Amino acid sequence: MIQVRIKGSPRRVEGFLVWGHAGWAASGQDIVCAGVSAVVTAAALGLERRLPGGFRLAMSQEGVIFCQLRRDLPRRRARDGEAILMAMARGLEEINRDYKGHIHLAYRR
């Protein structure tokens, strides 16, 4: 099961941590994993373009992905990052809704 921990709330997302395998299909053919990867990668690319240096992103060889907006961002820039991460969260919520049992999503403060 893919585990998604979103830092913040549905109204204000500040970061995320994602790991695991959905188990919907074999590795390399799993549409749930592909969907999660696409949504998370699009968010990271959006942050890279809109907030260079405004966030921390780490990925491990094992497929763990961590992202966190910097706490010292000016409010306007932080809102831009939050908007990108909220769009990512909505996409992951939809995947979670459609593929229950293959992804677990939780918001944490």
N, C-alpha and C positions, 0 to 999 in steps of 0.2 A: 504494500500500500504506500502511495506517495503521502508524505507528511508535509503540510504547509503550515507554518506559524507566521502569522502576520502581526507585526508590531504596530499597535495602535487600535483603532476601531474602524468600523465601516465608514465613518465620517472623516477620519484623519489617519492615513496610513503613513508610517515613518520608515518601515523596513520589512524584511521578510527573511525567512529561512526555509529552504525546501530540500528534501532528501527522500530517497526511497524509490521503489519501482512499483508501478501500478498493478502488475500481474494480470492485466486484461488480456494480453497476448505475449508471445515470445519477445524477448529483447530484440529491438530492431524492427518490430512489427506492431508495437503497442501504440495504438492511437491515443490513449489517455496520456502516456508518457510524452508522446510527440506534442500533444496539445498543451500540456503544462510547460514543456520546454519552450515551445514557440511563444507562449504568453509571457513567460518570465524573461526570455531573451529579448523580446520586443521592449519590455519595460526597461531592462538594463541598457539597451541601445538608445532608448528615448532619454534616459537619465544622462548617458554619456554625451549626447548631443546638446541637451538643454542645460545640464548642470555639470560641466566638466570640473572635476575636483570637489564637487559638492556632496559626494557620497563615498561610501566604502563598499567595494564589491570583492568577494572572495569566492573562488570555486575550487573544490578539491577534485582529485583524480577519481574519487569514489562517487562523484556526482552531487555532492552537497553544495548548495548555493546560498550565500549569505549576502544581504544588501542592507545598508543602513544609511539614511540621510545624515549628514553632519549636523550636529546640534547647534553649531554656531552660524548657520546660514541666515542671511537676512530674511525676514518674514516673506517678502515677495518671492524670492528664489525657493524658499521652503514650500510655499504653496504650489509652485510649478512642479516640484518633485513629488509632493503629495498627490497632485492630480494624476500624474503618470502612474504612481503606485496604486491609487484607487482604481484606475482603469484596469490595471493588472489584476487587482483583487476581484473585481466584478467578473472578469473572464474566468478566473479560477473558481469563483462561486458557481458559475454556470456549468463548468466541467464537473465540479463536485455534485451538483444537483442531478446531472445526467448520468454520472458514473459512480453512484454511491457504492461504497465498499472497495473502491480502488483509489480513492483520494480522501484524505481527512484534512479539513481546513479549520483552523482555530485562530481567533484574534486574541492577542495578549497585550496587555499594557506594559 
